[in-house]
């Protein structure tokens, strides 16, 4: 795990009058700036990004954030890890239920029913409490079939870039990692007894 990802709204008391409507969300009623941050358990801030105008929720901020840029461009260090005898290429961040099912985000179970899911919630602290109202939920998808023209002809290296984007946006990998981590935590708890 690389850290926990979350956004917080900070009231912007000195917001210029001309910008107030761009930075005001209906449920808050006053201008705010959204801060996206990744912090480790010892509260070390590893990443901080302030959302831009009209980015009124966590997913919109994530969409504009440079968080995954180093992975997409191939500049990120190798974060390969193995859990439950399955190898994964990128590390992951803990996040709540509003975020999309990316292979680099670990969210809890919406309703942790099984013992394994309940133990996962207990150990990670992510689960049902992180889920938001339906009106806040946004699904971000990327379909590689939308690229009709062989883009490599125009921008050298673009296919590799798009392959990395697809790998991060892979919801199947997201579910596999969560299941493997939950199983790993649960099996180790059984061995500790």
C-alpha positions in Angstrom: 0.0 0.0 0.0 1.3 3.4 -0.9 -1.0 5.5 1.3 -4.5 6.7 1.7 -6.2 8.9 -0.9 -8.9 11.4 0.0 -10.2 14.9 -0.7 -11.3 17.5 1.7 -13.2 20.8 1.2 -11.5 23.8 2.7 -13.7 26.9 3.1 -12.3 29.7 1.0 -13.2 32.8 3.1 -11.5 35.3 0.8 -12.8 33.9 -2.5 -13.2 36.7 -5.1 -16.9 37.6 -5.6 -16.6 36.8 -9.4 -15.4 33.3 -8.7 -17.9 32.4 -5.9 -20.3 30.4 -8.0 -17.5 28.3 -9.6 -16.2 27.2 -6.2 -19.5 26.8 -4.3 -21.2 23.4 -4.0 -24.9 23.2 -3.1 -24.5 21.0 0.0 -21.8 23.2 1.5 -23.3 26.6 0.5 -20.0 28.6 0.5 -16.9 28.6 -1.7 -14.4 25.8 -1.0 -11.2 24.6 -2.5 -10.8 20.9 -2.7 -7.5 19.4 -1.6 -6.6 15.9 -2.8 -4.0 14.3 -0.6 -2.2 11.0 -0.1 -0.9 10.4 3.4 0.8 7.5 5.0 -0.2 6.1 8.4 2.3 8.4 10.1 0.5 11.4 8.4 3.4 12.1 6.0 1.8 13.8 2.9 3.1 12.2 -0.2 0.9 14.0 -2.7 -1.2 17.1 -2.6 -3.3 18.6 -5.4 -5.8 21.4 -5.2 -8.8 20.9 -7.5 -9.6 23.5 -10.2 -12.8 25.5 -10.6 -15.9 23.4 -10.9 -14.2 20.2 -9.7 -16.7 19.8 -7.0 -16.1 16.2 -6.0 -13.3 13.7 -5.4 -13.7 12.0 -8.8 -13.5 15.2 -10.8 -10.4 16.2 -8.8 -8.8 12.8 -9.5 -9.5 13.2 -13.2 -7.5 16.4 -13.3 -4.8 15.3 -10.8 -1.3 14.4 -11.9 -1.4 11.4 -9.4 -1.0 8.8 -12.1 1.1 10.8 -14.6 4.4 9.1 -13.7 2.9 5.6 -14.2 1.4 6.6 -17.5 4.6 8.2 -18.8 6.8 5.3 -17.5 8.7 7.5 -15.0 7.3 5.8 -11.9 9.6 3.4 -10.0 8.8 -0.3 -10.2 6.1 -1.1 -7.6 5.5 -4.7 -8.4 4.2 -6.8 -5.5 2.9 -10.3 -5.0 0.0 -11.2 -2.8 -1.7 -14.6 -2.7 0.8 -15.9 -5.3 -0.5 -13.3 -7.8 1.9 -10.6 -9.1 0.6 -7.0 -9.7 2.5 -4.3 -11.5 1.6 -1.2 -9.6 1.1 -0.4 -5.9 -2.3 0.9 -4.7 -3.8 3.6 -2.6 -6.6 3.1 0.0 -9.6 5.1 -1.0 -13.3 5.3 -0.3 -16.2 4.1 -2.3 -16.7 7.2 -4.5 -13.5 6.5 -6.5 -13.6 4.4 -9.7 -12.5 0.8 -9.7 -8.9 1.4 -10.8 -6.2 -1.2 -10.3 -4.3 1.4 -8.3 -7.1 2.1 -5.8 -8.2 -0.2 -3.0 -11.7 0.3 -1.8 -13.7 -1.7 0.7 -16.8 -3.9 0.2 -20.0 -2.0 0.0 -21.6 -4.5 2.4 -19.0 -6.6 4.2 -21.0 -9.8 4.8 -18.4 -12.6 4.8 -15.9 -13.0 7.7 -13.2 -12.2 5.2 -14.8 -9.0 4.1 -15.5 -8.0 7.7 -11.9 -8.7 8.7 -10.7 -6.7 5.6 -12.8 -3.7 6.9 -11.4 -4.1 10.4 -7.7 -4.2 9.3 -7.9 -1.5 6.6 -10.6 0.8 7.9 -12.2 1.0 4.4 -15.6 -0.3 3.7 -19.2 0.7 4.0 -18.4 4.0 5.9 -16.6 5.2 2.7 -19.6 4.9 0.4 -21.4 8.1 -0.5 -24.9 8.9 -1.7 -25.7 7.9 -5.2 -25.8 11.5 -6.4 -22.0 11.8 -5.6 -21.0 8.5 -7.3 -19.4 9.0 -10.8 -18.2 6.2 -12.9 -15.1 7.0 -15.0 -14.5 4.6 -17.9 -12.0 4.3 -20.7 -12.6 2.2 -23.7 -9.5 1.5 -25.8 -11.8 0.7 -28.7 -12.7 4.4 -28.9 -9.2 4.9 -30.4 -9.9 4.4 -34.1 -6.8 5.8 -35.7 -3.5 4.0 -35.1 -2.2 6.9 -32.9 1.4 5.6 -33.0 1.6 7.1 -36.5 1.1 10.6 -35.1 2.7 10.4 -31.6 5.5 7.9 -31.1 5.1 6.0 -27.8 1.4 6.8 -27.5 0.4 3.2 -27.7 2.5 2.4 -24.6 1.0 5.3 -22.8 -2.5 4.2 -23.6 -1.7 0.6 -22.5 -0.6 2.0 -19.1 -3.8 4.0 -18.9 -5.9 0.9 -19.7 -4.0 -1.1 -17.0 -4.8 1.5 -14.4 -8.4 1.7 -15.4 -8.8 -2.1 -15.3 -11.7 -2.9 -12.9 -11.0 -6.6 -13.2 -7.5 -6.1 -11.8 -9.0 -3.9 -9.1 -11.4 -6.6 -7.9 -8.6 -9.3 -8.1 -6.2 -7.2 -6.0 -8.9 -6.5 -3.4 -9.8 -10.2 -3.2 -6.2 -11.3 -2.9 -5.4 -8.7 -0.2 -8.5 -9.6 1.8 -7.7 -13.3 1.5 -4.1 -12.7 2.5 -5.1 -10.7 5.6 -7.8 -13.3 6.6 -5.4 -16.3 6.2 -2.7 -14.6 8.2 -5.2 -13.8 11.0 -6.2 -17.5 11.1 -2.5 -18.4 11.4 -1.9 -15.9 14.2 -4.6 -17.6 16.4 
